[in-house]
């Protein structure tokens, strides 16, 4: 089972906290049973939100979400060949050496 991502933890936690506060304020309950029911409902909602957060592209696959249909993996592309560096005399021209004059001795 894969570990939850940071986004899943953040969305799930925020959902639990905000939905608990909203349901407690809207229901105005003060009994222990009512608070427990609201807390359990908020936890279930937070779990649902955390599980429906899209997974990153690198983790998406049969191991990330079992039971979901998957496409065949894309064939690996070969890296593009580097451009060849041509160093021939036809392109650069002949190498010219300086003329050496004989010295009079």
Buried (B, 14 or more C-beta within 10 A) or exposed (E): EEEBBEEBEEBBEEBBEEBBEEBBEEEEBEEEEBBEBBBEBBBEBBBEBBEEBEBEEEEEBEEEBEEEEEEEEEEEEEEEEEEEEEEEEEEEEEEEEEEEEEEEE
